[in-house]
């Protein structure tokens, strides 16, 4: 197996772990467990970003071109309007 493939596999696995931690955090009512899961997620995010930087530097990853301001604003507007509808939700 090539180094590039190994890096890709680890990145994929780490992203899946981050998603799992995030889902568990949103479902967790025990504050101590929630804090532990948040810490683990944060560490996984840091690891993922560091590995991504290495992969990018080695040429294993070619990022998409930067988004233009109009696209960024469209996404911001969509996310903002989507979040404003949750203000009346009963969170636990």
PDB file of N, CA, C and O in Angstrom:
ATOM      1  N   UNK A   1       0.850  -1.174   0.000  1.00  0.00           N
ATOM      2  CA  UNK A   1       0.000   0.000   0.000  1.00  0.00           C
ATOM      3  C   UNK A   1       0.897   1.240   0.000  1.00  0.00           C
ATOM      4  O   UNK A   1       1.878   1.310   0.740  1.00  0.00           O
ATOM      5  N   UNK A   2       0.551   2.200  -0.828  1.00  0.00           N
ATOM      6  CA  UNK A   2       1.299   3.447  -0.937  1.00  0.00           C
ATOM      7  C   UNK A   2       1.009   4.368   0.249  1.00  0.00           C
ATOM      8  O   UNK A   2      -0.056   4.296   0.862  1.00  0.00           O
ATOM      9  N   UNK A   3       1.970   5.229   0.559  1.00  0.00           N
ATOM     10  CA  UNK A   3       1.789   6.183   1.652  1.00  0.00           C
ATOM     11  C   UNK A   3       0.552   7.050   1.417  1.00  0.00           C
ATOM     12  O   UNK A   3      -0.204   7.321   2.351  1.00  0.00           O
ATOM     13  N   UNK A   4       0.348   7.478   0.192  1.00  0.00           N
ATOM     14  CA  UNK A   4      -0.811   8.313  -0.144  1.00  0.00           C
ATOM     15  C   UNK A   4      -2.110   7.604   0.224  1.00  0.00           C
ATOM     16  O   UNK A   4      -3.019   8.230   0.769  1.00  0.00           O
ATOM     17  N   UNK A   5      -2.209   6.321  -0.063  1.00  0.00           N
ATOM     18  CA  UNK A   5      -3.407   5.549   0.265  1.00  0.00           C
ATOM     19  C   UNK A   5      -3.598   5.414   1.773  1.00  0.00           C
ATOM     20  O   UNK A   5      -4.720   5.479   2.274  1.00  0.00           O
ATOM     21  N   UNK A   6      -2.500   5.228   2.482  1.00  0.00           N
ATOM     22  CA  UNK A   6      -2.586   5.108   3.936  1.00  0.00           C
ATOM     23  C   UNK A   6      -3.060   6.425   4.557  1.00  0.00           C
ATOM     24  O   UNK A   6      -3.905   6.427   5.453  1.00  0.00           O
ATOM     25  N   UNK A   7      -2.518   7.530   4.081  1.00  0.00           N
ATOM     26  CA  UNK A   7      -2.929   8.839   4.585  1.00  0.00           C
ATOM     27  C   UNK A   7      -4.408   9.060   4.306  1.00  0.00           C
ATOM     28  O   UNK A   7      -5.145   9.533   5.172  1.00  0.00           O
ATOM     29  N   UNK A   8      -4.839   8.719   3.104  1.00  0.00           N
ATOM     30  CA  UNK A   8      -6.248   8.869   2.737  1.00  0.00           C
ATOM     31  C   UNK A   8      -7.149   8.024   3.630  1.00  0.00           C
ATOM     32  O   UNK A   8      -8.201   8.486   4.072  1.00  0.00           O
ATOM     33  N   UNK A   9      -6.738   6.787   3.893  1.00  0.00           N
ATOM     34  CA  UNK A   9      -7.532   5.903   4.762  1.00  0.00           C
ATOM     35  C   UNK A   9      -7.637   6.459   6.180  1.00  0.00           C
ATOM     36  O   UNK A   9      -8.710   6.430   6.783  1.00  0.00           O
ATOM     37  N   UNK A  10      -6.529   6.963   6.709  1.00  0.00           N
ATOM     38  CA  UNK A  10      -6.539   7.523   8.066  1.00  0.00           C
ATOM     39  C   UNK A  10      -7.409   8.774   8.110  1.00  0.00           C
ATOM     40  O   UNK A  10      -8.160   8.973   9.065  1.00  0.00           O
ATOM     41  N   UNK A  11      -7.313   9.621   7.082  1.00  0.00           N
ATOM     42  CA  UNK A  11      -8.160  10.811   7.030  1.00  0.00           C
ATOM     43  C   UNK A  11      -9.640  10.429   6.992  1.00  0.00           C
ATOM     44  O   UNK A  11     -10.457  11.021   7.697  1.00  0.00           O
ATOM     45  N   UNK A  12      -9.973   9.460   6.184  1.00  0.00           N
ATOM     46  CA  UNK A  12     -11.366   9.008   6.085  1.00  0.00           C
ATOM     47  C   UNK A  12     -11.854   8.463   7.422  1.00  0.00           C
ATOM     48  O   UNK A  12     -12.963   8.781   7.851  1.00  0.00           O
ATOM     49  N   UNK A  13     -11.048   7.655   8.076  1.00  0.00           N
ATOM     50  CA  UNK A  13     -11.418   7.102   9.373  1.00  0.00           C
ATOM     51  C   UNK A  13     -11.561   8.173  10.439  1.00  0.00           C
ATOM     52  O   UNK A  13     -12.465   8.112  11.273  1.00  0.00           O
ATOM     53  N   UNK A  14     -10.670   9.152  10.410  1.00  0.00           N
ATOM     54  CA  UNK A  14     -10.726  10.232  11.391  1.00  0.00           C
ATOM     55  C   UNK A  14     -11.969  11.085  11.185  1.00  0.00           C
ATOM     56  O   UNK A  14     -12.616  11.486  12.153  1.00  0.00           O
ATOM     57  N   UNK A  15     -12.304  11.363   9.935  1.00  0.00           N
ATOM     58  CA  UNK A  15     -13.525  12.128   9.645  1.00  0.00           C
ATOM     59  C   UNK A  15     -14.754  11.376  10.141  1.00  0.00           C
ATOM     60  O   UNK A  15     -15.673  11.987  10.687  1.00  0.00           O
ATOM     61  N   UNK A  16     -14.780  10.067   9.959  1.00  0.00           N
ATOM     62  CA  UNK A  16     -15.908   9.262  10.440  1.00  0.00           C
ATOM     63  C   UNK A  16     -15.988   9.315  11.963  1.00  0.00           C
ATOM     64  O   UNK A  16     -17.082   9.387  12.522  1.00  0.00           O
ATOM     65  N   UNK A  17     -14.846   9.280  12.634  1.00  0.00           N
ATOM     66  CA  UNK A  17     -14.823   9.375  14.093  1.00  0.00           C
ATOM     67  C   UNK A  17     -15.369  10.725  14.554  1.00  0.00           C
ATOM     68  O   UNK A  17     -16.140  10.799  15.511  1.00  0.00           O
ATOM     69  N   UNK A  18     -14.965  11.780  13.870  1.00  0.00           N
ATOM     70  CA  UNK A  18     -15.440  13.121  14.221  1.00  0.00           C
ATOM     71  C   UNK A  18     -16.954  13.187  14.092  1.00  0.00           C
ATOM     72  O   UNK A  18     -17.629  13.750  14.954  1.00  0.00           O
ATOM     73  N   UNK A  19     -17.488  12.617  13.022  1.00  0.00           N
ATOM     74  CA  UNK A  19     -18.945  12.596  12.835  1.00  0.00           C
ATOM     75  C   UNK A  19     -19.628  11.801  13.950  1.00  0.00           C
ATOM     76  O   UNK A  19     -20.678  12.204  14.450  1.00  0.00           O
ATOM     77  N   UNK A  20     -19.036  10.685  14.332  1.00  0.00           N
ATOM     78  CA  UNK A  20     -19.612   9.862  15.404  1.00  0.00           C
ATOM     79  C   UNK A  20     -19.577  10.594  16.742  1.00  0.00           C
ATOM     80  O   UNK A  20     -20.554  10.569  17.491  1.00  0.00           O
ATOM     81  N   UNK A  21     -18.453  11.246  17.044  1.00  0.00           N
ATOM     82  CA  UNK A  21     -18.370  12.027  18.280  1.00  0.00           C
ATOM     83  C   UNK A  21     -19.428  13.121  18.286  1.00  0.00           C
ATOM     84  O   UNK A  21     -20.098  13.331  19.297  1.00  0.00           O
ATOM     85  N   UNK A  22     -19.581  13.813  17.172  1.00  0.00           N
ATOM     86  CA  UNK A  22     -20.553  14.903  17.091  1.00  0.00           C
ATOM     87  C   UNK A  22     -21.965  14.392  17.333  1.00  0.00           C
ATOM     88  O   UNK A  22     -22.736  15.014  18.064  1.00  0.00           O
ATOM     89  N   UNK A  23     -22.302  13.275  16.729  1.00  0.00           N
ATOM     90  CA  UNK A  23     -23.636  12.712  16.929  1.00  0.00           C
ATOM     91  C   UNK A  23     -23.825  12.304  18.390  1.00  0.00           C
ATOM     92  O   UNK A  23     -24.875  12.568  18.975  1.00  0.00           O
ATOM     93  N   UNK A  24     -22.824  11.667  18.978  1.00  0.00           N
ATOM     94  CA  UNK A  24     -22.928  11.244  20.375  1.00  0.00           C
ATOM     95  C   UNK A  24     -23.071  12.446  21.301  1.00  0.00           C
ATOM     96  O   UNK A  24     -23.822  12.396  22.276  1.00  0.00           O
ATOM     97  N   UNK A  25     -22.353  13.526  20.999  1.00  0.00           N
ATOM     98  CA  UNK A  25     -22.438  14.735  21.823  1.00  0.00           C
ATOM     99  C   UNK A  25     -23.849  15.296  21.798  1.00  0.00           C
ATOM    100  O   UNK A  25     -24.380  15.686  22.838  1.00  0.00           O
ATOM    101  N   UNK A  26     -24.460  15.341  20.626  1.00  0.00           N
ATOM    102  CA  UNK A  26     -25.806  15.907  20.524  1.00  0.00           C
ATOM    103  C   UNK A  26     -26.848  15.040  21.214  1.00  0.00           C
ATOM    104  O   UNK A  26     -27.926  15.529  21.553  1.00  0.00           O
ATOM    105  N   UNK A  27     -26.553  13.776  21.425  1.00  0.00           N
ATOM    106  CA  UNK A  27     -27.488  12.855  22.065  1.00  0.00           C
ATOM    107  C   UNK A  27     -27.229  12.673  23.556  1.00  0.00           C
ATOM    108  O   UNK A  27     -28.013  12.034  24.256  1.00  0.00           O
ATOM    109  N   UNK A  28     -26.125  13.238  24.036  1.00  0.00           N
ATOM    110  CA  UNK A  28     -25.672  12.969  25.402  1.00  0.00           C
ATOM    111  C   UNK A  28     -26.261  13.954  26.412  1.00  0.00           C
ATOM    112  O   UNK A  28     -26.224  15.167  26.206  1.00  0.00           O
ATOM    113  N   UNK A  29     -26.799  13.420  27.497  1.00  0.00           N
ATOM    114  CA  UNK A  29     -27.332  14.295  28.546  1.00  0.00           C
ATOM    115  C   UNK A  29     -26.421  14.336  29.780  1.00  0.00           C
ATOM    116  O   UNK A  29     -26.588  15.207  30.634  1.00  0.00           O
ATOM    117  N   UNK A  30     -25.470  13.415  29.885  1.00  0.00           N
ATOM    118  CA  UNK A  30     -24.530  13.399  31.000  1.00  0.00           C
ATOM    119  C   UNK A  30     -23.412  14.389  30.709  1.00  0.00           C
ATOM    120  O   UNK A  30     -22.650  14.195  29.762  1.00  0.00           O
ATOM    121  N   UNK A  31     -23.300  15.450  31.510  1.00  0.00           N
ATOM    122  CA  UNK A  31     -22.355  16.533  31.217  1.00  0.00           C
ATOM    123  C   UNK A  31     -20.904  16.060  31.231  1.00  0.00           C
ATOM    124  O   UNK A  31     -20.104  16.507  30.409  1.00  0.00           O
ATOM    125  N   UNK A  32     -20.557  15.173  32.142  1.00  0.00           N
ATOM    126  CA  UNK A  32     -19.167  14.692  32.200  1.00  0.00           C
ATOM    127  C   UNK A  32     -18.827  13.894  30.943  1.00  0.00           C
ATOM    128  O   UNK A  32     -17.756  14.081  30.365  1.00  0.00           O
ATOM    129  N   UNK A  33     -19.714  13.020  30.522  1.00  0.00           N
ATOM    130  CA  UNK A  33     -19.488  12.250  29.298  1.00  0.00           C
ATOM    131  C   UNK A  33     -19.467  13.174  28.084  1.00  0.00           C
ATOM    132  O   UNK A  33     -18.645  13.010  27.183  1.00  0.00           O
ATOM    133  N   UNK A  34     -20.367  14.134  28.069  1.00  0.00           N
ATOM    134  CA  UNK A  34     -20.431  15.100  26.962  1.00  0.00           C
ATOM    135  C   UNK A  34     -19.108  15.859  26.844  1.00  0.00           C
ATOM    136  O   UNK A  34     -18.590  16.029  25.740  1.00  0.00           O
ATOM    137  N   UNK A  35     -18.569  16.309  27.955  1.00  0.00           N
ATOM    138  CA  UNK A  35     -17.291  17.031  27.941  1.00  0.00           C
ATOM    139  C   UNK A  35     -16.159  16.142  27.435  1.00  0.00           C
ATOM    140  O   UNK A  35     -15.308  16.593  26.668  1.00  0.00           O
ATOM    141  N   UNK A  36     -16.148  14.890  27.858  1.00  0.00           N
ATOM    142  CA  UNK A  36     -15.127  13.948  27.410  1.00  0.00           C
ATOM    143  C   UNK A  36     -15.224  13.740  25.900  1.00  0.00           C
ATOM    144  O   UNK A  36     -14.211  13.748  25.201  1.00  0.00           O
ATOM    145  N   UNK A  37     -16.445  13.553  25.404  1.00  0.00           N
ATOM    146  CA  UNK A  37     -16.647  13.368  23.965  1.00  0.00           C
ATOM    147  C   UNK A  37     -16.232  14.612  23.183  1.00  0.00           C
ATOM    148  O   UNK A  37     -15.663  14.503  22.097  1.00  0.00           O
ATOM    149  N   UNK A  38     -16.516  15.789  23.731  1.00  0.00           N
ATOM    150  CA  UNK A  38     -16.112  17.027  23.071  1.00  0.00           C
ATOM    151  C   UNK A  38     -14.591  17.138  22.998  1.00  0.00           C
ATOM    152  O   UNK A  38     -14.042  17.571  21.985  1.00  0.00           O
ATOM    153  N   UNK A  39     -13.920  16.744  24.071  1.00  0.00           N
ATOM    154  CA  UNK A  39     -12.462  16.776  24.089  1.00  0.00           C
ATOM    155  C   UNK A  39     -11.894  15.807  23.045  1.00  0.00           C
ATOM    156  O   UNK A  39     -10.966  16.145  22.310  1.00  0.00           O
ATOM    157  N   UNK A  40     -12.463  14.599  22.992  1.00  0.00           N
ATOM    158  CA  UNK A  40     -12.006  13.619  22.012  1.00  0.00           C
ATOM    159  C   UNK A  40     -12.249  14.105  20.587  1.00  0.00           C
ATOM    160  O   UNK A  40     -11.403  13.922  19.712  1.00  0.00           O
ATOM    161  N   UNK A  41     -13.402  14.722  20.357  1.00  0.00           N
ATOM    162  CA  UNK A  41     -13.701  15.258  19.026  1.00  0.00           C
ATOM    163  C   UNK A  41     -12.714  16.361  18.657  1.00  0.00           C
ATOM    164  O   UNK A  41     -12.210  16.401  17.535  1.00  0.00           O
ATOM    165  N   UNK A  42     -12.440  17.255  19.608  1.00  0.00           N
ATOM    166  CA  UNK A  42     -11.498  18.350  19.346  1.00  0.00           C
ATOM    167  C   UNK A  42     -10.110  17.819  19.006  1.00  0.00           C
ATOM    168  O   UNK A  42      -9.452  18.328  18.099  1.00  0.00           O
ATOM    169  N   UNK A  43      -9.667  16.802  19.728  1.00  0.00           N
ATOM    170  CA  UNK A  43      -8.364  16.194  19.452  1.00  0.00           C
ATOM    171  C   UNK A  43      -8.355  15.540  18.077  1.00  0.00           C
ATOM    172  O   UNK A  43      -7.372  15.645  17.343  1.00  0.00           O
ATOM    173  N   UNK A  44      -9.444  14.868  17.728  1.00  0.00           N
ATOM    174  CA  UNK A  44      -9.547  14.224  16.412  1.00  0.00           C
ATOM    175  C   UNK A  44      -9.538  15.277  15.303  1.00  0.00           C
ATOM    176  O   UNK A  44      -8.932  15.068  14.252  1.00  0.00           O
ATOM    177  N   UNK A  45     -10.206  16.403  15.535  1.00  0.00           N
ATOM    178  CA  UNK A  45     -10.216  17.484  14.541  1.00  0.00           C
ATOM    179  C   UNK A  45      -8.816  18.051  14.348  1.00  0.00           C
ATOM    180  O   UNK A  45      -8.401  18.316  13.219  1.00  0.00           O
ATOM    181  N   UNK A  46      -8.086  18.238  15.446  1.00  0.00           N
ATOM    182  CA  UNK A  46      -6.714  18.749  15.344  1.00  0.00           C
ATOM    183  C   UNK A  46      -5.832  17.764  14.580  1.00  0.00           C
ATOM    184  O   UNK A  46      -5.048  18.165  13.719  1.00  0.00           O
ATOM    185  N   UNK A  47      -5.960  16.481  14.894  1.00  0.00           N
ATOM    186  CA  UNK A  47      -5.180  15.455  14.215  1.00  0.00           C
ATOM    187  C   UNK A  47      -5.517  15.433  12.727  1.00  0.00           C
ATOM    188  O   UNK A  47      -4.624  15.361  11.882  1.00  0.00           O
ATOM    189  N   UNK A  48      -6.804  15.494  12.414  1.00  0.00           N
ATOM    190  CA  UNK A  48      -7.249  15.463  11.015  1.00  0.00           C
ATOM    191  C   UNK A  48      -6.659  16.643  10.255  1.00  0.00           C
ATOM    192  O   UNK A  48      -6.185  16.485   9.129  1.00  0.00           O
ATOM    193  N   UNK A  49      -6.686  17.817  10.862  1.00  0.00           N
ATOM    194  CA  UNK A  49      -6.170  19.003  10.176  1.00  0.00           C
ATOM    195  C   UNK A  49      -4.661  18.908   9.979  1.00  0.00           C
ATOM    196  O   UNK A  49      -4.156  19.284   8.921  1.00  0.00           O
ATOM    197  N   UNK A  50      -3.939  18.419  10.968  1.00  0.00           N
ATOM    198  CA  UNK A  50      -2.490  18.273  10.836  1.00  0.00           C
ATOM    199  C   UNK A  50      -2.152  17.266   9.727  1.00  0.00           C
ATOM    200  O   UNK A  50      -1.241  17.493   8.932  1.00  0.00           O
ATOM    201  N   UNK A  51      -2.885  16.169   9.685  1.00  0.00           N
ATOM    202  CA  UNK A  51      -2.644  15.168   8.650  1.00  0.00           C
ATOM    203  C   UNK A  51      -3.014  15.728   7.273  1.00  0.00           C
ATOM    204  O   UNK A  51      -2.325  15.466   6.287  1.00  0.00           O
ATOM    205  N   UNK A  52      -4.094  16.492   7.210  1.00  0.00           N
ATOM    206  CA  UNK A  52      -4.475  17.137   5.957  1.00  0.00           C
ATOM    207  C   UNK A  52      -3.360  18.051   5.465  1.00  0.00           C
ATOM    208  O   UNK A  52      -3.041  18.057   4.276  1.00  0.00           O
ATOM    209  N   UNK A  53      -2.760  18.830   6.381  1.00  0.00           N
ATOM    210  CA  UNK A  53      -1.683  19.744   5.991  1.00  0.00           C
ATOM    211  C   UNK A  53      -0.498  18.977   5.418  1.00  0.00           C
ATOM    212  O   UNK A  53       0.114  19.407   4.440  1.00  0.00           O
ATOM    213  N   UNK A  54      -0.179  17.847   6.028  1.00  0.00           N
ATOM    214  CA  UNK A  54       0.913  17.008   5.527  1.00  0.00           C
ATOM    215  C   UNK A  54       0.569  16.479   4.137  1.00  0.00           C
ATOM    216  O   UNK A  54       1.395  16.520   3.224  1.00  0.00           O
ATOM    217  N   UNK A  55      -0.663  15.979   3.986  1.00  0.00           N
ATOM    218  CA  UNK A  55      -1.097  15.437   2.701  1.00  0.00           C
ATOM    219  C   UNK A  55      -1.071  16.506   1.615  1.00  0.00           C
ATOM    220  O   UNK A  55      -0.665  16.238   0.484  1.00  0.00           O
ATOM    221  N   UNK A  56      -1.497  17.696   1.952  1.00  0.00           N
ATOM    222  CA  UNK A  56      -1.501  18.790   0.977  1.00  0.00           C
ATOM    223  C   UNK A  56      -0.067  19.155   0.581  1.00  0.00           C
ATOM    224  O   UNK A  56       0.225  19.367  -0.596  1.00  0.00           O
ATOM    225  N   UNK A  57       0.827  19.224   1.580  1.00  0.00           N
ATOM    226  CA  UNK A  57       2.222  19.579   1.323  1.00  0.00           C
ATOM    227  C   UNK A  57       2.899  18.542   0.421  1.00  0.00           C
ATOM    228  O   UNK A  57       3.727  18.894  -0.419  1.00  0.00           O
ATOM    229  N   UNK A  58       2.547  17.275   0.596  1.00  0.00           N
ATOM    230  CA  UNK A  58       3.151  16.203  -0.201  1.00  0.00           C
ATOM    231  C   UNK A  58       2.479  16.050  -1.567  1.00  0.00           C
ATOM    232  O   UNK A  58       2.905  15.241  -2.391  1.00  0.00           O
ATOM    233  N   UNK A  59       1.432  16.830  -1.796  1.00  0.00           N
ATOM    234  CA  UNK A  59       0.745  16.759  -3.083  1.00  0.00           C
ATOM    235  C   UNK A  59      -0.278  15.632  -3.174  1.00  0.00           C
ATOM    236  O   UNK A  59      -0.723  15.289  -4.269  1.00  0.00           O
ATOM    237  N   UNK A  60      -0.655  15.053  -2.033  1.00  0.00           N
ATOM    238  CA  UNK A  60      -1.645  13.975  -2.019  1.00  0.00           C
ATOM    239  C   UNK A  60      -3.063  14.508  -2.142  1.00  0.00           C
ATOM    240  O   UNK A  60      -3.993  13.764  -2.455  1.00  0.00           O
ATOM    241  N   UNK A  61      -3.219  15.786  -1.896  1.00  0.00           N
ATOM    242  CA  UNK A  61      -4.556  16.380  -1.867  1.00  0.00           C
ATOM    243  C   UNK A  61      -4.520  17.698  -2.619  1.00  0.00           C
ATOM    244  O   UNK A  61      -3.664  18.545  -2.363  1.00  0.00           O
ATOM    245  N   UNK A  62      -5.438  17.865  -3.533  1.00  0.00           N
ATOM    246  CA  UNK A  62      -5.557  19.115  -4.267  1.00  0.00           C
ATOM    247  C   UNK A  62      -6.893  19.743  -3.908  1.00  0.00           C
ATOM    248  O   UNK A  62      -7.942  19.280  -4.357  1.00  0.00           O
ATOM    249  N   UNK A  63      -6.859  20.792  -3.101  1.00  0.00           N
ATOM    250  CA  UNK A  63      -8.116  21.392  -2.667  1.00  0.00           C
ATOM    251  C   UNK A  63      -8.860  22.048  -3.824  1.00  0.00           C
ATOM    252  O   UNK A  63      -8.279  22.404  -4.849  1.00  0.00           O
ATOM    253  N   UNK A  64     -10.151  22.193  -3.624  1.00  0.00           N
ATOM    254  CA  UNK A  64     -10.976  22.895  -4.606  1.00  0.00           C
ATOM    255  C   UNK A  64     -10.548  24.355  -4.652  1.00  0.00           C
ATOM    256  O   UNK A  64     -10.004  24.874  -3.677  1.00  0.00           O
ATOM    257  N   UNK A  65     -10.786  25.014  -5.763  1.00  0.00           N
ATOM    258  CA  UNK A  65     -10.427  26.435  -5.811  1.00  0.00           C
ATOM    259  C   UNK A  65     -11.250  27.231  -4.807  1.00  0.00           C
ATOM    260  O   UNK A  65     -12.361  26.828  -4.461  1.00  0.00           O
ATOM    261  N   UNK A  66     -10.720  28.351  -4.336  1.00  0.00           N
ATOM    262  CA  UNK A  66     -11.441  29.163  -3.352  1.00  0.00           C
ATOM    263  C   UNK A  66     -12.792  29.627  -3.901  1.00  0.00           C
ATOM    264  O   UNK A  66     -12.935  29.910  -5.090  1.00  0.00           O
ATOM    265  N   UNK A  67     -13.759  29.695  -3.021  1.00  0.00           N
ATOM    266  CA  UNK A  67     -15.094  30.166  -3.408  1.00  0.00           C
ATOM    267  C   UNK A  67     -15.077  31.671  -3.580  1.00  0.00           C
ATOM    268  O   UNK A  67     -14.332  32.379  -2.903  1.00  0.00           O
ATOM    269  N   UNK A  68     -15.907  32.151  -4.493  1.00  0.00           N
ATOM    270  CA  UNK A  68     -16.010  33.598  -4.663  1.00  0.00           C
ATOM    271  C   UNK A  68     -16.930  34.166  -3.583  1.00  0.00           C
ATOM    272  O   UNK A  68     -17.666  33.424  -2.931  1.00  0.00           O
ATOM    273  N   UNK A  69     -16.882  35.469  -3.402  1.00  0.00           N
ATOM    274  CA  UNK A  69     -17.641  36.127  -2.323  1.00  0.00           C
ATOM    275  C   UNK A  69     -19.145  35.914  -2.458  1.00  0.00           C
ATOM    276  O   UNK A  69     -19.840  35.775  -1.452  1.00  0.00           O
ATOM    277  N   UNK A  70     -19.649  35.886  -3.674  1.00  0.00           N
ATOM    278  CA  UNK A  70     -21.090  35.691  -3.874  1.00  0.00           C
ATOM    279  C   UNK A  70     -21.514  34.313  -3.348  1.00  0.00           C
ATOM    280  O   UNK A  70     -22.537  34.191  -2.674  1.00  0.00           O
ATOM    281  N   UNK A  71     -20.731  33.286  -3.658  1.00  0.00           N
ATOM    282  CA  UNK A  71     -21.042  31.934  -3.176  1.00  0.00           C
ATOM    283  C   UNK A  71     -20.972  31.863  -1.653  1.00  0.00           C
ATOM    284  O   UNK A  71     -21.819  31.236  -1.017  1.00  0.00           O
ATOM    285  N   UNK A  72     -19.967  32.501  -1.075  1.00  0.00           N
ATOM    286  CA  UNK A  72     -19.813  32.516   0.385  1.00  0.00           C
ATOM    287  C   UNK A  72     -21.025  33.185   1.028  1.00  0.00           C
ATOM    288  O   UNK A  72     -21.571  32.684   2.011  1.00  0.00           O
ATOM    289  N   UNK A  73     -21.436  34.308   0.472  1.00  0.00           N
ATOM    290  CA  UNK A  73     -22.580  35.032   1.027  1.00  0.00           C
ATOM    291  C   UNK A  73     -23.862  34.213   0.900  1.00  0.00           C
ATOM    292  O   UNK A  73     -24.694  34.222   1.807  1.00  0.00           O
ATOM    293  N   UNK A  74     -24.027  33.511  -0.208  1.00  0.00           N
ATOM    294  CA  UNK A  74     -25.211  32.665  -0.402  1.00  0.00           C
ATOM    295  C   UNK A  74     -25.280  31.580   0.669  1.00  0.00           C
ATOM    296  O   UNK A  74     -26.342  31.322   1.234  1.00  0.00           O
ATOM    297  N   UNK A  75     -24.146  30.951   0.942  1.00  0.00           N
ATOM    298  CA  UNK A  75     -24.103  29.911   1.974  1.00  0.00           C
ATOM    299  C   UNK A  75     -24.384  30.511   3.343  1.00  0.00           C
ATOM    300  O   UNK A  75     -25.159  29.950   4.118  1.00  0.00           O
ATOM    301  N   UNK A  76     -23.763  31.644   3.649  1.00  0.00           N
ATOM    302  CA  UNK A  76     -23.987  32.305   4.947  1.00  0.00           C
ATOM    303  C   UNK A  76     -25.463  32.643   5.135  1.00  0.00           C
ATOM    304  O   UNK A  76     -26.030  32.405   6.202  1.00  0.00           O
ATOM    305  N   UNK A  77     -26.075  33.193   4.105  1.00  0.00           N
ATOM    306  CA  UNK A  77     -27.486  33.566   4.178  1.00  0.00           C
ATOM    307  C   UNK A  77     -28.354  32.332   4.404  1.00  0.00           C
ATOM    308  O   UNK A  77     -29.267  32.347   5.230  1.00  0.00           O
ATOM    309  N   UNK A  78     -28.063  31.270   3.665  1.00  0.00           N
ATOM    310  CA  UNK A  78     -28.830  30.035   3.818  1.00  0.00           C
ATOM    311  C   UNK A  78     -28.694  29.435   5.200  1.00  0.00           C
ATOM    312  O   UNK A  78     -29.675  28.980   5.788  1.00  0.00           O
ATOM    313  N   UNK A  79     -27.479  29.434   5.719  1.00  0.00           N
ATOM    314  CA  UNK A  79     -27.264  28.888   7.060  1.00  0.00           C
ATOM    315  C   UNK A  79     -27.903  29.765   8.124  1.00  0.00           C
ATOM    316  O   UNK A  79     -28.495  29.259   9.077  1.00  0.00           O
ATOM    317  N   UNK A  80     -27.786  31.073   7.965  1.00  0.00           N
ATOM    318  CA  UNK A  80     -28.378  31.995   8.942  1.00  0.00           C
ATOM    319  C   UNK A  80     -29.892  31.860   8.980  1.00  0.00           C
ATOM    320  O   UNK A  80     -30.485  31.834  10.059  1.00  0.00           O
ATOM    321  N   UNK A  81     -30.519  31.776   7.822  1.00  0.00           N
ATOM    322  CA  UNK A  81     -31.980  31.657   7.796  1.00  0.00           C
ATOM    323  C   UNK A  81     -32.413  30.295   8.322  1.00  0.00           C
ATOM    324  O   UNK A  81     -33.481  30.179   8.923  1.00  0.00           O
ATOM    325  N   UNK A  82     -31.609  29.275   8.110  1.00  0.00           N
ATOM    326  CA  UNK A  82     -31.928  27.956   8.639  1.00  0.00           C
ATOM    327  C   UNK A  82     -31.819  27.897  10.139  1.00  0.00           C
ATOM    328  O   UNK A  82     -32.609  27.211  10.788  1.00  0.00           O
ATOM    329  N   UNK A  83     -30.849  28.605  10.713  1.00  0.00           N
ATOM    330  CA  UNK A  83     -30.646  28.610  12.150  1.00  0.00           C
ATOM    331  C   UNK A  83     -31.697  29.455  12.864  1.00  0.00           C
ATOM    332  O   UNK A  83     -32.045  29.169  14.009  1.00  0.00           O
ATOM    333  N   UNK A  84     -32.203  30.489  12.202  1.00  0.00           N
ATOM    334  CA  UNK A  84     -33.185  31.356  12.859  1.00  0.00           C
ATOM    335  C   UNK A  84     -34.479  30.607  13.118  1.00  0.00           C
ATOM    336  O   UNK A  84     -35.240  30.980  14.011  1.00  0.00           O
ATOM    337  N   UNK A  85     -34.738  29.560  12.355  1.00  0.00           N
ATOM    338  CA  UNK A  85     -35.946  28.773  12.570  1.00  0.00           C
ATOM    339  C   UNK A  85     -35.862  27.841  13.754  1.00  0.00           C
ATOM    340  O   UNK A  85     -36.865  27.233  14.130  1.00  0.00           O
ATOM    341  N   UNK A  86     -34.675  27.711  14.362  1.00  0.00           N
ATOM    342  CA  UNK A  86     -34.512  26.792  15.500  1.00  0.00           C
ATOM    343  C   UNK A  86     -34.605  27.502  16.831  1.00  0.00           C
ATOM    344  O   UNK A  86     -34.511  26.855  17.874  1.00  0.00           O
ATOM    345  N   UNK A  87     -34.789  28.822  16.831  1.00  0.00           N
ATOM    346  CA  UNK A  87     -34.764  29.559  18.091  1.00  0.00           C
ATOM    347  C   UNK A  87     -35.892  29.153  19.033  1.00  0.00           C
ATOM    348  O   UNK A  87     -35.759  29.305  20.247  1.00  0.00           O
ATOM    349  N   UNK A  88     -36.988  28.645  18.505  1.00  0.00           N
ATOM    350  CA  UNK A  88     -38.088  28.242  19.360  1.00  0.00           C
ATOM    351  C   UNK A  88     -38.047  26.776  19.748  1.00  0.00           C
ATOM    352  O   UNK A  88     -38.957  26.282  20.415  1.00  0.00           O
ATOM    353  N   UNK A  89     -36.981  26.067  19.329  1.00  0.00           N
ATOM    354  CA  UNK A  89     -36.900  24.648  19.634  1.00  0.00           C
ATOM    355  C   UNK A  89     -36.595  24.428  21.101  1.00  0.00           C
ATOM    356  O   UNK A  89     -35.917  25.240  21.731  1.00  0.00           O
ATOM    357  N   UNK A  90     -37.086  23.354  21.631  1.00  0.00           N
ATOM    358  CA  UNK A  90     -36.851  22.984  23.009  1.00  0.00           C
ATOM    359  C   UNK A  90     -35.642  22.067  23.050  1.00  0.00           C
ATOM    360  O   UNK A  90     -35.757  20.881  22.742  1.00  0.00           O
ATOM    361  N   UNK A  91     -34.484  22.597  23.426  1.00  0.00           N
ATOM    362  CA  UNK A  91     -33.241  21.818  23.438  1.00  0.00           C
ATOM    363  C   UNK A  91     -33.058  21.163  24.815  1.00  0.00           C
ATOM    364  O   UNK A  91     -33.378  21.758  25.844  1.00  0.00           O
ATOM    365  N   UNK A  92     -32.538  19.928  24.812  1.00  0.00           N
ATOM    366  CA  UNK A  92     -32.260  19.232  26.076  1.00  0.00           C
ATOM    367  C   UNK A  92     -30.860  18.740  26.125  1.00  0.00           C
ATOM    368  O   UNK A  92     -30.454  18.131  27.115  1.00  0.00           O
TER     369      UNK A  92
END
